[in-house]
Amino acid sequence: MDSKRVVSIIGTGSYVPEKVLTNQDLAEMVETTDEWIHSRTGMRERHIAADGQATSDLGAAAAEKAIADAGISVDEIDLIIVATLSPDMFFPSTACFVQDKIGAKNAFCYDLGAACSGFLYALETAKNQIAAGAVKTALVIGSEKMSTFIDWEDRSTCILFGDGAGAAVLQAGGEGRGVMDAVMGSDGSLADLLWTPGGGSRNPISREMIDQKQHFLKMQGREVFKHAVVRMGDTVLQALEKNGVSSDDIKCFIPHQANVRIIDSIAKRLGVVGRMYTNVEKYANTSSAALAIALDEAVKDGAIVKGDLVVLTVFGGGFTWGANVLEWNK
Ligand code: ACO
């Protein structure tokens, strides 16, 4: 087995639902203002899925675009991983629903849970299965219907999130180094700073649990902010070193899209101001979909072209974090 087999991203796609919820709209729902939200987060609007639309519907729409972009037949897909914290159901996996919707009958499918870090974790997992020779073509999706798990009466969280999906097709082969090595880490001792405490086996569904709104996302915003800046900054430096490249070599850094102030702090610390890709203004935080959507948009709007070195970095609930380097070769 050649553990250094090149693995490439051969197609990307993204999808956001039609309905747009602006900061002004939110100001009519909770006590907040466009000025407060934009100055604290960089967000102006987010997209919200329709009632009948599930996470797999968003994921399938993004996947179909990625498959078309890759120019492959859906029958070639051996593996589908969906990163999500807002699955269609506890089981079966959202990946199985996506498989059925897109007709990828030759794939095996599973979900991956790493909260906002999920897409990078899924990318790394798929890359390693391809590099090991276990599969040839993989479809990796980050998809979220965050609007289902948000307390729309809690102004400290409801302003921050949006719905959407992004996807990438990975395949063995390609020029240059393709998807390079990742550095990832987790700290489960800090889980309670960002979690949805109710509805699972620890705190099952009950009238009392619902009355206490434990089935909605809870967050200590300032703590999350501090950890996100430190962890993403440190991990990017480790990933650069692991892959033998310097930050000067990197054309574009694509971070998790949680808050423009988090992104600016990391950019200053790393001395890469002006090279951070952001679209948080349009979509807010779409959790595991955020990196996938940003990567697709960076490619489509020409921020990344063939031969560029790109850094991806994420941070999310768990806590979980990670970074990797790509040599863009499409
Ligand atoms: N509108 C107006 N006022 C508000 C709002 C709102 N939507 N939300 C909170 N406030 C008030 C608070 O009640 C508080 O008032 P007080 O001083 O009278 O008590 C005041 O604003 C300041 O609140 P803070 O929470 O301290 O505000 P902060 O400047 O820290 O910004 C924010 C809050 C935007 C959540 C910030 O902490 C943050 O972005 N943290 C990162 C969290 C994050 O991104 N989580 C996403 C998931 S994790 C991930 O994806 C990385």
Residues whose N, C-alpha, C, O or C-beta is under 5 A from the ligand:
A	BS01	ACO	E31 T32 T33 W36 R40 C116 R155 S156 I159 G221 R222 V224 F225 A228 A258 N259 F315 G316
